[in-house]
Amino acid sequence: VTPNDIIFTNGDVLGNSADPVDIKAFALSKLTYALLPGWNWISFPNNGPILSDIPQLFSDLSLIEFDQFESLTEFASINSSSNWMGNLDTVVVENGYKLYVENGGSFDYEGIFEDPNTHAVQLDSNWNWVGMIAEQNLDINTALATLDPVTGDLIKSQKRFAVYDNSFGWVGNLRTLVPQEGYLIKLNGHLDELIYPSSISSVPLNTLKSTTQPALASLN
């Protein structure tokens, strides 16, 4: 609730018609992550204080030495004393991350889903690790609608990819972006800004329409 200094008192009245008190209530939601052994590309669409506490965020996992969490520019890993070390100490919803867990496992955290318009993702030329700020699956054209792509721009999930072609649009086997997954976007010599839609109907994976596209070789 904001303002956060309001204390509930039974029968109390705040403000009046001439000077109302604007109160906003936010619903916490829990996100659960099922991790495979090895690398997992993930993101964190809900915001919350726990994103500034890496040890607490991953406290449900049975981590061992050399398990690692990294962004494009920072990293943290488990040392021989089972403690986190490194310069990655805060998660932001705009970024994508890679988490290596030798034994797999699962964890969850609580946070608030905020308007994607307040979390614009600034994209540089070359590679960007981006989060998926949405509450439901989005088809690739809807998710990336604010981009001004050029031929050769590329987006990859951990297992799928799509490349942009001026004649065909996004071409490849990545058709849907999924919340909690992380993505790599490579821009072909330009800058851009990605803002996910604030509200849109969900796109179930099994109802996507097929389109005719030229074949592409899989990228490693």
N, C-alpha and C positions, 0 to 999 in steps of 0.2 A: 504494500500500500504506500502511495506517496500522497502527501508528505509523510515521511517515515517517523515523525515525532508525535503523531496523533496517538493518543491513548484512549481506548474505549472506556467509557463510563456509562453505566446503565441510566437511560433517561436524559443524557446530556444532548444538547443541540449545539452544533457548530455553524457559525455564520448566520446570515439572514438574507432576505430577498434583495436587499440593497448591496450586500457584501457577502456573496456566497463563498463557501470554501470548496475548491475544486479537489476532489478526491478520486484517485485512480487506483483500482485494484488489479493486480496481475496474478495470473494462475501459474503456479509452478508445475512443470511437467517433468516426468522422469524418462530419460533415454537410456536404453540398454544396448550394449555392444557385445556381440559374440565374435571373438577373435580366433582366427585359425593360427596354428603354429607357424612362425615365420613373420613375414612382413604383412601389415594391414594398412591400407590407405584410408584414413578416417578424417572426419571433420566434426565440428561441435556447433550445431545450429542454435542451441539454446544458451543464453548468456547467464552467468551466475558467478558468485564469489569463488567457488571451488576451482574455476578456471585459472585462478592465480595461485593455486596450491597443487603442484604436480604430484607430490607424494600422496596427498589425500585423494586426488582425482583417480589415481590408479591403485588405491589401497586394497581393492578387492582382488587384484591379480597376484598370483604367486610368481613373482619375478625373480630371476636369477642373474648372476653376473653377465654383463654384456647385452642384456636386453636394453633396447634403445628406443628413444622417442625423438623425432627430428622434424624440423620445418625446413624451408628452403635455405635458411641462413644460420639456424641455431640447432643445438642438439642437447640431449641429456641422456645419460646411460647409468645403469646400475653397476656399482663398483663391487669389489670383493667383500666389502662390509655390508652389502645389501642396501646401500644408500644411493640416492640420486646424486649425480655430479654432472656439471655442464652449465651452459649459459642459457638454456631454454627453461624458463621458469613461469611463463605466462602464456596461456592459450587465448587466441582471438578468433571470433566466429568467422571472420573473412578468410582465414587461411586454411589450407589443407595440410595434413600431417601424415607422417609415416611412423608406425609403431611396430617395433620388432619384439615379439614375445616367443621365446623358444618353445614354451609349452602350451601356447594358446591360453584360453580362458575367457572370462566375461567380466564386465564391470558396468556400472550405471552411474549417472549423475543427474541432479535436478537443476533446472534453470528455467528461464523465461524466454519464450520466443518473442523476439522484438521485430518491429517493422523492418523488412529488408531495405527500405529506402534510407534507413539510418545506418546501413552497413554496406555502402558502396565499395566494391572491390576494385582497386586500382591495378591495372594490368600493364606491365612493362613489355617492351620488345624482348623477345626470347622467352624463357620458361618462367611460369608462375605457378605456385602451388595454391589452389583455391579451395575454399569450403563450399558446401552446398547449403545455403540459407533458405530453407523452405520447410513446410510441415508435411509435404506429400511429394510423391514422385512427380517430376515435370518432364515432358517431352523436350528434346534438345532445342527445338526452335523456340519454344516458350521460355525455357530457362535462360537462353542466351540472346533473347530478343533485343536487349539494349546494346549489344555489340554491333560494331560496324566492320565485319570481318572482310578479309581479302583472301584471294587464292593462296593456299599454303598454310593458313592458320590451322592449328591442330589442338584437339582436346583429347586427353587420355584418362580413363579410369584405370583401376588396377588390371583389368582384363579386357577392356574394350577401348576403341578409339574412333574418332571421326576427324576428317580433314575437310576444310572448306574449299569449295570450288565455285567460282563466280557463276557458272552455268547451272550447276546442280544443287547448290547449297551445301549443307553438311552431309558428307558421304562417309559411310563406314558402319560398323556394327554397334556403335554407341548411340542408342536412340533415346535413352531415358536417363536423366540425372536423378540420383537417389539421396535423400537426406542422410547425414551421418557418414557418407562416403567422401573421400578426398579426390580431387582432380588436378591434373596438370594441364595447363593451357600454354601453348607456344604461339606468340604472335609473330607474323612475318614482316618485321621491320616497321612496326607502328605501335602506338600506345592506345589504350582503350579503357573503358569503365564498365564493369558488370554490376547490374542491380537486378536482383531476382524479383519476380512479381510479388506484390503484397498479398494478393488473394486470388486463387484460381482453383478450379476443380481438379481433383486428383486424376492421375493417369495410370490405371492399373497396368502392370507389366504384360498381362495376357490379352489386352485389348488394343494394343498398338496397331495401327494400320501399316501394312507393308507398302513400300514405295520402290519404284524402279530406279536403281542407282548403278553406276559403273562399278565394276569389281576393283578392289584394292588389295594389295598384299598386306598381310598382317605386319604390324610394327613390333619390334622387340623392345 
